[in-house]
Amino acid sequence: MTSNTSNFYFPIRELSSNKVKLTPFDPTKHAKPYFNGSANHPELYKYMSTGPYRTEEHFVTEYLTNRVSKDPSMACFAIIDKTKPGSPADPEGEVAGMVSYMSASPQHMSAEVGYIVILPPFQRTHVTTHAVGLILQYALDSPDQGGLGLRRMQWLADPPNQASMNCARRMGFQFEGILRWNRVVVDAEARGKGHNGRVGPG
């Protein structure tokens, strides 16, 4: 099984800064280091509607195959930290986590940044800022600039998840409201979602 993004509504390509690379998530390369780095940290999924995963195969089947590959509004990237030495997963660095486009709409020219998982050794480093910056820049840049030319990007976060809320603000999103009973999360607790939006230029 190769990259899960071929069904995505919009064209997807590799994105790169001087410190981080986003590459379409390839289970044959990225699943093992991602699972190994997250397996002992179920707290990574506290505010998510997927995970934790029992095995690498469970992750591939449950998230990449049954969710991402079957939903054309989703595309998943592996996050590569280029400041680390090359690895079996990528010659330019180590797998530092994953990030996805969600709820993409060609009709409304919009999408959501979601399912951001930064593995513990890479938290509180440059990785999150660079990864989110890359996925936003590609979405909001015009086609002439090499981007998708979307009009709007959004970010949903549980209000108790202050790290996510703070990251959204830091990346230029504006708080727009609370979506109550929006999604079921893994602990089945009823919570609202803080709704943040960022518009493209023009």
DOVO-12019 format. One line per 5 residues: number of its first residue (from 1); their letters; for each residue z, y, x of N, C-alpha, C. Coordinates in Angstrom, 1 decimal. Atoms other than C-alpha are relative to their C-alpha. Layout:
<atoms>
NUM> a> Z:Y:X:Z:Y:X:Z:Y:X | ...
</atoms>
This chain:
<atoms>
1> mtsnt> 0.0:-1.2:0.8:0.0:0.0:0.0:0.0:1.2:0.9 | 0.1:-1.2:-0.8:-1.0:3.4:1.4:0.5:1.2:-0.8 | -0.5:-1.2:0.6:-0.3:7.0:0.4:-0.1:0.0:-1.6 | -0.2:0.1:1.5:0.8:7.4:-3.3:-0.6:1.3:-0.6 | 0.4:-1.2:0.6:-0.9:10.8:-3.8:-1.4:0.1:-0.6
6> snfyf> 1.5:0.0:0.3:-4.5:9.8:-4.6:-0.2:0.4:-1.5 | 0.1:-0.3:1.4:-3.8:10.2:-8.4:0.5:1.4:-0.4 | -0.6:-1.3:0.3:-2.3:13.7:-8.1:-1.1:1.0:-0.5 | 0.9:-1.0:0.7:-3.9:16.5:-10.2:-0.8:0.9:1.1 | 0.5:-1.0:-1.0:-4.5:18.7:-7.1:-0.3:-0.7:1.3
11> pirel> 0.2:0.6:-1.3:-5.9:17.9:-3.6:1.2:0.2:0.9 | -1.2:0.1:-0.9:-3.2:17.0:-1.1:-0.5:-0.2:1.4 | 0.3:0.3:-1.4:-3.3:17.2:2.7:1.3:0.2:0.8 | -1.1:-0.1:-0.9:-1.0:17.2:5.7:0.3:1.5:0.2 | -0.4:-1.4:-0.2:1.0:20.5:6.1:0.9:0.0:1.2
16> ssnkv> -0.8:0.0:-1.2:2.6:21.6:9.3:0.4:1.4:0.5 | -0.5:-1.2:-0.7:4.7:24.3:11.0:0.2:-0.4:1.4 | -0.3:0.3:-1.4:5.8:24.5:14.6:1.2:-1.1:0.1 | -1.2:0.9:-0.1:8.9:22.3:13.8:0.0:-1.1:-1.0 | 0.0:1.1:1.0:8.1:20.2:10.7:-1.4:-0.2:-0.5
21> kltpf> 1.3:0.4:0.6:5.2:18.3:9.2:0.3:-0.7:-1.3 | 0.0:0.8:1.2:4.7:17.1:5.7:-1.2:-0.8:-0.1 | 1.1:0.8:0.1:2.5:14.2:5.3:0.1:-0.9:-1.2 | -0.1:0.8:1.2:1.6:12.2:2.2:0.8:-1.3:0.3 | -0.9:1.2:-0.2:4.3:9.4:1.9:-0.8:-1.3:0.0
26> dptkh> 0.7:1.3:-0.1:2.8:6.2:3.2:1.1:-1.1:0.1 | -1.0:0.9:-0.1:5.1:3.3:2.4:0.0:-0.9:1.2 | 0.1:0.9:-1.1:3.8:1.2:5.2:0.5:0.6:1.3 | -0.5:-0.7:-1.2:4.9:3.8:7.7:1.4:0.7:-0.2 | -1.2:-0.9:0.2:7.7:5.9:6.2:1.1:-0.6:-0.8
31> akpyf> -1.1:0.5:0.9:9.6:3.7:3.7:1.2:-0.6:0.8 | -1.1:0.6:-0.8:11.6:1.8:6.4:0.9:1.0:0.6 | -1.0:-1.0:-0.5:13.0:4.8:8.3:0.6:0.8:-1.0 | -0.7:-0.8:1.1:13.6:6.7:5.1:1.1:-0.9:-0.6 | -1.0:0.8:0.6:15.5:3.8:3.5:1.2:-0.2:1.0
36> ngsan> -1.0:0.2:-1.0:17.4:3.0:6.7:0.9:1.2:0.2 | -0.8:-1.2:-0.1:18.5:6.6:6.9:0.8:0.5:-1.2 | -0.7:-0.4:1.2:19.6:6.9:3.3:0.8:-1.1:-0.6 | -0.6:1.2:0.6:20.9:3.4:2.5:1.6:0.2:-0.1 | -1.4:-0.1:0.0:24.5:4.2:3.4:0.5:1.4:-0.5
41> hpely> -0.3:-1.3:0.5:24.5:7.6:1.7:-0.4:0.2:-1.5 | 0.3:-0.2:1.4:24.4:7.2:-2.1:0.2:1.4:-0.6 | -0.2:-1.3:0.5:25.6:10.7:-2.5:-1.2:0.9:0.1 | 1.3:-0.7:-0.1:22.1:11.9:-1.6:-0.6:0.1:-1.4 | 0.7:0.1:1.3:21.1:10.9:-5.2:0.9:0.5:-1.1
46> kymst> -0.9:-0.4:1.0:24.1:12.4:-7.0:-0.6:0.8:-1.1 | 0.5:-0.9:1.0:22.1:15.0:-8.8:-1.5:-0.4:-0.4 | 1.3:0.4:0.2:18.9:13.0:-9.1:-0.1:-1.1:-1.1 | 0.2:1.0:1.1:17.4:10.8:-11.9:-0.6:-1.3:0.6 | 0.4:1.2:-0.6:16.5:8.1:-9.4:0.9:-0.3:1.2
51> gpyrt> -0.9:0.4:-1.1:18.3:6.1:-6.7:1.4:-0.1:-0.4 | 0.3:0.5:-1.3:20.3:5.0:-4.9:-0.8:-1.4:-0.1 | 0.8:1.2:0.0:18.2:2.0:-3.9:0.6:-1.1:0.8 | -0.7:1.2:-0.6:19.4:-1.5:-3.0:-0.7:-0.4:1.3 | 0.7:0.4:-1.2:16.6:-2.3:-0.5:-1.2:0.9:0.1
56> eehfv> 1.2:-0.8:-0.2:13.5:-0.8:1.0:-1.1:-0.3:-1.1 | 0.9:0.4:1.0:11.4:-2.8:-1.5:0.3:0.7:-1.3 | -0.5:-0.7:1.3:13.5:-1.4:-4.4:-0.5:1.4:0.0 | 0.4:-1.4:-0.1:12.8:2.1:-3.2:-1.5:0.2:-0.2 | 1.5:-0.1:0.2:9.0:1.5:-2.9:-0.4:-0.3:-1.4
61> teylt> 0.4:0.4:1.4:8.8:-0.2:-6.3:0.4:1.0:-1.0 | -0.6:-0.8:1.1:11.1:2.0:-8.3:-0.5:1.5:0.1 | 0.3:-1.5:-0.1:10.2:5.5:-6.9:-1.5:0.2:0.3 | 1.4:-0.2:-0.3:6.8:5.3:-5.2:-1.0:-0.6:-0.9 | 1.0:0.7:0.8:5.0:2.7:-7.3:0.2:0.4:-1.5
66> nrvsk> -0.2:-0.1:1.4:6.6:3.0:-10.7:0.1:1.5:-0.5 | -0.2:-1.4:0.4:7.2:6.8:-10.7:-1.1:0.8:0.5 | 1.0:-0.9:-0.5:5.0:8.7:-8.3:-1.4:-0.4:-0.2 | 1.4:0.5:0.0:1.8:6.6:-8.2:-0.5:0.0:-1.5 | 0.5:0.1:1.4:1.7:6.4:-12.0:0.0:1.3:-0.7
71> dpsma> -0.1:-1.3:0.7:2.3:10.1:-12.7:-0.8:1.0:0.8 | 0.9:-0.9:-0.7:-0.6:12.4:-11.8:0.6:1.4:0.2 | -0.6:-1.3:-0.2:1.8:15.4:-12.0:0.9:-0.1:1.2 | -0.9:0.1:-1.2:3.7:14.1:-8.9:-0.7:-0.4:1.3 | 0.5:0.4:-1.3:3.0:13.8:-5.2:1.2:0.1:1.0
76> cfaii> -1.2:0.1:-0.9:5.5:12.7:-2.5:-0.5:0.2:1.4 | 0.2:-0.1:-1.4:5.6:13.8:1.1:1.1:-0.5:0.8 | -1.0:0.3:-1.0:7.4:12.4:4.1:0.2:1.2:0.8 | -0.3:-1.1:-0.9:9.2:15.1:6.1:0.2:-0.5:1.4 | -0.1:0.4:-1.4:8.7:14.7:9.8:0.5:1.2:0.8
81> dktkp> -0.6:-1.0:-0.9:10.9:16.6:12.2:-0.7:-0.1:1.4 | 0.8:0.0:-1.3:8.6:17.6:15.1:0.8:0.3:1.2 | -0.8:-0.3:-1.2:11.5:18.6:17.3:0.6:-1.2:0.6 | -0.5:1.3:-0.5:12.4:14.9:17.7:-1.2:-0.7:0.7 | 1.1:0.7:-0.6:10.5:12.5:19.9:-0.8:-0.8:-1.0
86> gspad> 0.9:0.8:0.9:7.6:10.5:18.4:0.7:-1.3:-0.3 | -0.7:1.2:0.5:8.6:7.4:16.4:-1.1:-0.9:-0.5 | 1.0:0.9:0.6:6.9:4.3:15.0:-0.6:0.5:-1.3 | 0.5:-0.5:1.3:6.6:6.2:11.7:-1.0:1.1:0.2 | 0.9:-1.1:-0.3:4.8:9.2:13.3:0.1:0.4:1.4
91> pegev> -0.1:-0.3:-1.4:3.8:10.1:16.8:0.5:1.4:0.3 | -0.5:-1.4:-0.3:4.9:13.7:16.3:1.4:0.2:-0.3 | -1.4:-0.2:0.3:8.5:13.1:15.3:0.6:-1.1:-0.8 | -0.7:1.0:0.8:11.0:11.3:13.1:0.0:0.4:-1.4 | -0.1:-0.2:1.4:11.2:10.9:9.4:1.4:0.6:-0.3
96> agmvs> -1.2:-0.7:0.2:13.8:13.4:8.2:0.3:0.1:-1.5 | -0.3:0.0:1.4:13.5:12.9:4.4:-1.3:0.0:-0.8 | 1.2:-0.1:0.9:11.1:13.4:1.5:0.1:1.2:-0.9 | 0.1:-1.0:1.0:10.0:16.1:-0.9:-1.2:-0.2:-0.8 | 1.1:0.3:0.9:7.7:16.0:-3.9:-0.4:1.3:-0.8
101> ymsas> 0.5:-0.8:1.1:5.6:18.1:-6.2:0.3:-0.8:-1.3 | -0.2:0.6:1.3:6.6:17.4:-9.8:-0.5:0.9:-1.1 | 0.4:-0.8:1.2:5.5:18.5:-13.3:-1.2:0.9:0.3 | 1.2:-0.8:-0.3:2.2:19.8:-11.9:-0.9:0.1:-1.2 | 0.9:-0.2:1.1:-0.1:21.3:-14.5:-1.2:0.8:0.4
106> pqhms> 1.2:-0.8:-0.3:-3.7:22.2:-13.9:-0.3:1.0:-1.1 | 0.2:-0.9:1.1:-3.8:23.9:-17.3:0.8:1.3:0.3 | -0.8:-1.2:-0.2:-1.0:26.3:-16.4:0.1:0.4:1.5 | 0.0:-0.3:-1.5:-1.6:26.3:-12.6:1.4:0.2:0.5 | -1.4:-0.1:-0.4:2.1:25.5:-12.0:0.5:-1.4:0.5
111> aevgy> -0.6:1.2:-0.4:4.3:22.9:-10.4:1.5:0.2:0.3 | -1.4:0.0:-0.3:7.9:22.1:-9.5:0.2:-0.6:1.4 | -0.4:0.7:-1.3:9.5:21.4:-6.1:1.2:-0.9:-0.4 | -1.1:0.9:0.4:11.7:18.3:-6.6:0.2:-1.2:0.9 | -0.3:1.2:-0.8:13.2:15.1:-5.3:0.1:0.3:1.5
116> ivilp> -0.2:-0.3:-1.4:14.2:16.8:-2.1:1.2:-0.8:0.6 | -1.1:0.7:-0.7:16.2:14.4:0.1:-0.1:0.2:1.5 | 0.0:-0.2:-1.5:17.1:15.4:3.6:1.1:-0.9:0.5 | -1.0:1.0:-0.6:18.7:12.6:5.6:1.1:0.7:0.8 | -1.2:-0.7:-0.5:22.2:13.4:6.9:-0.2:0.6:1.4
121> pfqrt> 0.1:-0.6:-1.3:21.3:13.9:10.6:-0.8:1.3:0.1 | 0.9:-1.2:0.0:18.8:16.6:9.6:0.4:1.1:-0.9 | -0.5:-1.0:0.9:20.9:18.5:7.1:0.6:1.2:0.8 | -0.5:-1.2:-0.6:21.9:22.1:8.0:-0.7:0.3:1.3 | 0.9:-0.3:-1.1:19.0:22.3:10.4:-1.2:0.8:-0.5
126> hvtth> 1.2:-0.7:0.4:15.6:23.9:10.3:-0.8:-0.8:-1.0 | 0.9:0.9:0.8:14.2:21.0:8.3:-0.2:0.4:-1.4 | 0.2:-0.3:1.5:14.9:22.0:4.7:-0.8:1.3:-0.1 | 0.7:-1.3:0.1:13.7:25.6:5.2:-1.5:-0.2:0.3 | 1.4:0.2:-0.3:10.5:24.5:6.9:-0.7:-0.8:-1.0
131> avgli> 0.7:0.9:0.9:9.7:21.7:4.5:-0.2:0.7:-1.3 | 0.2:-0.7:1.2:10.3:23.8:1.4:-1.0:1.1:0.2 | 0.9:-1.1:-0.2:8.4:26.7:2.9:-1.5:-0.5:0.1 | 1.3:0.6:-0.1:5.4:24.5:3.7:-0.6:-0.4:-1.4 | 0.5:0.5:1.3:5.2:23.0:0.2:-0.2:1.2:-1.0
136> lqyal> 0.3:-1.2:0.8:5.5:26.4:-1.4:-1.2:0.8:0.4 | 1.1:-0.8:-0.6:3.0:28.1:0.9:-1.3:-0.7:-0.5 | 1.2:0.7:0.3:0.4:25.4:0.2:-0.3:0.2:-1.5 | 0.2:-0.2:1.5:1.0:25.7:-3.6:-0.5:1.4:-0.4 | 0.2:-1.4:0.4:0.9:29.5:-3.8:-1.1:0.7:0.7
141> dspdq> 1.1:-0.6:-0.7:-1.7:30.4:-1.2:-1.3:-0.2:-0.8 | 1.2:0.1:0.7:-5.1:31.1:-2.6:-0.9:-1.1:0.6 | 1.0:0.9:-0.6:-8.0:28.6:-2.1:-0.6:0.6:1.3 | 0.6:-0.6:-1.2:-9.5:31.1:0.4:1.0:-0.1:1.2 | -1.0:0.1:-1.1:-6.2:30.8:2.4:0.3:-1.5:0.3
146> gglgl> -0.3:1.4:-0.3:-6.3:27.0:2.3:1.0:-0.6:-1.0 | -1.0:0.5:0.9:-3.9:26.6:-0.6:-0.6:-0.4:-1.4 | 0.4:0.5:1.4:-4.0:25.5:-4.3:-0.1:1.2:-0.9 | 0.1:-1.2:0.9:-3.7:29.0:-5.8:0.7:-0.1:-1.3 | -0.8:0.1:1.2:-1.0:28.1:-8.3:0.6:1.3:-0.3
151> rrmqw> -0.6:-1.3:0.5:0.4:30.9:-10.4:1.5:0.0:0.0 | -1.5:0.1:0.2:4.0:29.6:-10.6:0.5:-1.3:0.6 | -0.8:1.1:-0.5:6.4:27.3:-8.8:1.4:0.1:-0.6 | -1.3:0.0:0.6:9.7:26.2:-10.3:0.9:-1.0:0.8 | -1.0:0.8:-0.7:12.9:24.6:-9.0:1.2:-0.2:-1.0
156> ladpp> -1.1:0.3:0.9:15.4:22.9:-11.2:1.2:-0.7:0.8 | -1.2:0.5:-0.7:19.0:22.2:-10.0:1.2:0.0:-0.9 | -1.3:0.0:0.8:22.3:21.1:-11.5:0.8:1.1:0.5 | -0.9:-1.1:-0.4:24.6:24.1:-11.5:1.1:-0.4:1.0 | -1.0:0.4:-1.0:27.3:22.1:-9.6:-0.6:-0.2:1.4
161> nqasm> 0.6:0.2:-1.3:24.8:21.5:-6.9:-0.3:1.3:0.7 | 0.1:-1.3:-0.5:25.4:24.7:-5.1:-0.9:0.1:1.2 | 0.9:0.1:-1.1:23.5:23.6:-2.0:-1.5:0.2:-0.4 | 1.4:-0.2:0.5:20.3:23.3:-4.0:-0.2:1.4:-0.6 | 0.2:-1.3:0.6:20.9:26.5:-6.0:-0.1:1.1:1.1
166> ncarr> 0.1:-1.0:-1.1:21.5:28.4:-2.7:-1.3:-0.1:0.7 | 1.3:0.2:-0.7:18.4:26.9:-1.1:-1.1:0.7:-0.8 | 1.0:-0.6:0.8:16.3:28.0:-4.1:0.0:1.5:0.1 | -0.1:-1.5:-0.2:17.6:31.6:-3.8:-0.6:0.4:1.3 | 0.4:-0.3:-1.3:17.0:31.6:-0.1:-1.5:-0.1:0.2
171> mgfqf> 1.5:0.2:-0.1:13.4:30.5:-0.6:-0.7:0.9:-1.0 | 0.7:-1.0:0.8:12.7:33.3:-3.0:-0.1:-0.2:-1.5 | 0.0:0.3:1.4:13.3:31.7:-6.4:1.0:1.0:-0.7 | -0.8:-0.8:0.8:14.8:33.8:-9.2:0.6:-0.9:-1.1 | -0.7:0.8:1.0:17.4:32.3:-11.6:-0.5:0.5:-1.4
176> egilr> 0.6:-0.3:1.3:15.9:32.1:-15.1:0.8:-0.5:-1.2 | -0.8:0.5:1.1:18.4:30.1:-17.2:0.4:-1.4:0.2 | -0.5:1.4:0.0:20.0:26.8:-18.1:-0.8:-0.8:-1.0 | 0.6:1.0:0.9:18.1:23.9:-19.5:1.0:-1.1:-0.3 | -1.1:1.0:0.3:20.7:21.8:-21.3:-0.6:-1.3:-0.4
181> wnrvv> 0.4:1.4:0.2:20.4:18.0:-21.6:-1.4:-0.2:0.5 | 1.4:0.0:-0.5:17.2:18.3:-19.5:-0.3:-1.4:0.5 | 0.3:1.2:-0.6:17.4:15.1:-17.5:1.2:-0.9:0.1 | -1.1:1.0:-0.2:19.5:11.9:-17.2:0.1:-0.2:1.5 | -0.2:0.3:-1.4:21.0:11.6:-13.7:0.7:-1.3:0.2
186> vdaea> -0.4:1.4:-0.2:22.2:8.5:-12.0:1.4:-0.3:-0.5 | -1.3:0.3:0.5:25.8:8.8:-13.0:0.2:0.2:-1.5 | 0.0:-0.1:1.5:24.8:9.4:-16.7:0.9:1.1:-0.5 | -0.8:-1.1:0.4:26.8:12.6:-16.9:-0.9:1.1:-0.6 | 0.8:-1.0:0.6:25.4:15.2:-19.3:0.2:1.3:0.7
191> rgkgh> -0.1:-1.2:-0.7:24.6:18.3:-17.4:-1.3:0.8:-0.3 | 1.2:-0.8:0.1:22.3:21.3:-17.7:-0.7:0.1:1.3 | 0.7:-0.3:-1.3:19.7:22.3:-15.1:-0.2:1.5:0.1 | 0.3:-1.4:-0.3:19.6:25.7:-13.5:-1.5:0.1:0.2 | 1.5:-0.1:0.0:16.0:26.9:-13.9:-0.3:1.3:0.8
196> ngrvg> 0.3:-1.1:-0.9:14.6:29.0:-11.1:-1.6:0.1:0.1 | 1.5:-0.2:-0.1:11.0:30.4:-10.9:-0.4:0.9:1.1 | 0.6:-0.9:-1.0:8.8:31.9:-8.3:-1.5:0.0:-0.3 | 1.4:-0.2:0.3:5.4:33.3:-9.0:-0.9:0.2:1.2 | 1.0:-0.2:-1.0:2.3:33.4:-6.9:-0.4:1.5:0.1
201> pg> 0.5:-1.4:-0.2:0.7:36.6:-5.6:-1.1:0.3:-1.0 | 1.1:-0.4:0.9:-1.6:38.5:-8.0:0.3:-0.3:-1.4
</atoms>
